[in-house]
Amino acid sequence: MAGADDQNPAAHGFGHGAIVERRDVLDGRPWLSYPVRVVIDSPRLVALYLSRGTQLRFGRGTFRWGAHPWQQISDCWQGAGVLQLHQPGLAHSVWVWKDRDTGAFQKWYINLEAPLRRNATGFSTLDHEIDLIVPSGTTSCRWKDLDTFEQRVRRGHFSPAEAVAIRVEAASVAQSVATGTQWWESSWSSWEAPHDWGPLSLQTPETEGL
């Protein structure tokens, strides 16, 4: 008799090329969600690919942080396709950022966020506002959106303990980049998505919760 795990692909990891949903969950509801393709799903690395032109879905109703900031830009991902690297348990992801026109590697974009949580249809997290940018060929980080993060802290969007943990996480990543001890492989900068990995649309109704 098949067990529950046999009916749930997430229990054993998603296969290469599987289409799953990546969500930012706020107030127990999806604040932002979009489909991505799985490049790798292993205990040590989860790599997801967001194709250019992919549909973005913004949460309905009122959120304590207000509308998602991307909602003012577009309902589709406008940049080049981006590879998102996650080491399970870490409170950040690393996005491989390329030029939209030429496809040339531009920078590592380090997104501070809640550790990735697995569910039956994909993964959930929550953006922590601070970003670190590491231009190609350098070992120094430029901090981004720190003022906005501090505003959120003053408004109570993060507790004092959460704020300290986020700052420590960001500083730790910046130090690892400066010393060349970052966890991700530099070879990911030259990774290319298969030609048929085009834009995706969300086919299922908005999923509540995690």
C-alpha positions in Angstrom: 0.0 0.0 0.0 1.4 3.4 -1.0 2.3 5.7 1.8 1.5 9.4 2.0 5.1 10.3 0.9 4.6 8.3 -2.3 1.8 10.6 -3.3 3.9 13.8 -2.6 6.8 14.5 -4.9 8.1 17.1 -2.5 8.8 14.4 0.1 11.7 13.0 -2.0 12.6 16.2 -3.9 11.4 17.6 -7.2 13.0 16.3 -10.4 15.0 18.3 -12.8 12.8 20.5 -15.0 9.8 20.2 -12.7 7.6 23.3 -12.6 6.9 24.4 -9.0 5.6 27.5 -7.3 7.9 29.9 -5.3 6.0 32.0 -2.8 6.7 34.8 -0.4 4.2 34.2 2.4 3.1 37.0 4.7 0.3 37.0 7.2 -0.2 33.3 6.5 -1.0 34.1 2.8 1.0 34.3 -0.4 2.2 37.9 -0.8 3.9 37.1 -4.1 4.0 33.8 -6.1 5.4 32.7 -9.4 6.3 29.4 -11.2 9.9 28.3 -11.5 11.7 25.3 -13.0 13.8 23.1 -10.8 17.4 22.8 -11.8 18.6 20.9 -8.7 16.7 19.8 -5.6 19.1 18.1 -3.2 19.7 18.2 0.6 22.7 20.5 0.0 21.4 22.7 -2.8 18.1 23.9 -4.3 18.5 25.7 -7.6 15.4 27.2 -9.2 15.1 29.1 -12.5 12.8 32.0 -13.1 12.3 32.6 -16.9 12.0 36.0 -18.4 8.3 37.0 -19.0 7.0 34.6 -16.3 3.7 35.6 -14.7 3.8 37.1 -11.2 0.8 36.8 -8.9 0.3 39.3 -6.1 -1.7 38.4 -3.0 -5.2 39.7 -2.7 -6.5 41.7 0.2 -4.7 43.8 2.8 -1.2 42.9 4.1 0.4 44.4 7.2 3.4 45.4 5.0 1.2 46.8 2.2 1.2 45.7 -1.4 4.3 43.9 -2.7 6.7 46.5 -4.2 7.0 44.6 -7.5 3.3 45.2 -8.0 4.1 48.7 -9.1 6.4 47.5 -11.9 4.8 44.7 -13.8 2.8 41.4 -13.5 5.6 39.6 -15.4 9.3 39.1 -14.6 11.0 41.7 -16.8 14.6 40.9 -16.3 16.8 38.2 -17.8 16.1 34.7 -16.7 17.6 34.3 -13.3 19.0 31.2 -11.5 18.2 31.2 -7.7 20.5 29.3 -5.5 19.5 28.2 -2.0 21.4 26.2 0.6 18.7 24.7 2.8 18.6 26.3 6.2 20.3 29.5 5.3 18.4 32.8 5.5 19.4 34.1 2.1 19.5 33.0 -1.6 21.9 33.9 -4.3 20.6 35.0 -7.7 22.8 34.7 -10.8 22.1 38.1 -12.5 22.7 38.4 -16.2 22.3 41.2 -18.8 18.8 41.1 -20.2 20.1 41.8 -23.8 23.4 40.0 -24.0 23.0 37.3 -21.4 26.5 38.1 -19.9 26.9 37.5 -16.2 26.7 40.8 -14.3 26.6 40.1 -10.6 25.7 37.9 -7.7 22.5 39.3 -6.1 22.2 38.0 -2.6 18.6 38.2 -1.3 18.1 38.1 2.5 15.0 36.0 3.1 13.5 33.4 5.4 15.0 29.9 5.0 13.3 28.0 2.1 10.4 25.9 3.3 9.2 22.9 1.2 5.6 22.1 0.5 3.6 19.9 -1.8 3.7 22.3 -4.8 6.9 24.1 -4.3 8.7 26.3 -1.8 7.9 29.2 0.5 10.0 32.0 2.0 9.6 35.7 2.9 11.9 38.5 1.7 13.9 40.3 4.5 14.4 43.5 2.5 18.2 43.7 2.6 20.1 42.7 -0.5 23.8 42.4 -1.2 25.2 43.0 -4.7 28.6 41.6 -5.8 29.6 42.8 -9.2 31.3 40.3 -11.6 35.0 40.1 -10.9 34.9 41.7 -7.4 34.9 40.5 -3.8 33.1 43.4 -2.2 29.4 43.7 -1.4 27.2 46.7 -1.9 24.4 46.8 0.5 21.0 47.6 -0.9 17.7 48.6 0.7 19.2 48.9 4.1 17.2 52.1 4.8 14.0 50.4 3.8 14.9 47.5 6.1 15.5 49.9 9.1 12.1 51.5 8.4 10.4 48.2 8.6 12.2 47.5 11.9 11.0 50.8 13.3 7.4 50.0 12.2 7.5 46.7 13.9 7.6 44.6 10.8 10.5 42.7 12.3 11.0 42.0 16.0 14.2 43.2 17.6 15.5 39.6 17.6 14.6 39.1 14.0 16.3 42.3 13.0 19.5 41.3 14.7 19.5 37.9 13.1 18.9 39.4 9.6 21.8 41.9 10.1 24.1 39.1 11.3 23.2 36.9 8.3 23.9 39.8 5.9 27.2 40.6 7.6 28.3 36.9 7.6 27.6 36.6 3.8 29.5 39.8 3.1 32.5 38.6 5.1 32.5 35.2 3.3 32.5 37.1 -0.1 35.4 39.3 1.1 37.4 36.3 2.1 36.5 34.1 -0.9 34.8 31.5 1.3 31.2 31.9 0.1 29.3 28.6 -0.2 28.2 28.8 -3.8 30.3 27.7 -6.8 31.5 30.5 -9.1 30.9 28.2 -12.1 27.1 28.9 -11.7 27.8 32.3 -13.3 28.2 30.5 -16.7 25.1 28.2 -16.4 22.6 28.5 -19.2 19.0 27.4 -19.2 17.8 25.0 -21.9 16.4 26.9 -24.9 12.9 25.6 -24.4 12.6 26.9 -20.8 10.5 29.9 -21.7 8.1 32.0 -19.7 5.6 30.3 -17.4 2.1 31.1 -16.2 0.4 30.1 -13.0 -2.3 27.6 -13.8 -3.6 26.9 -10.3 -5.7 29.0 -8.0 -3.9 31.0 -5.3 -2.8 28.6 -2.5 -3.5 29.7 1.0 -0.9 29.3 3.8 2.5 27.7 3.4 
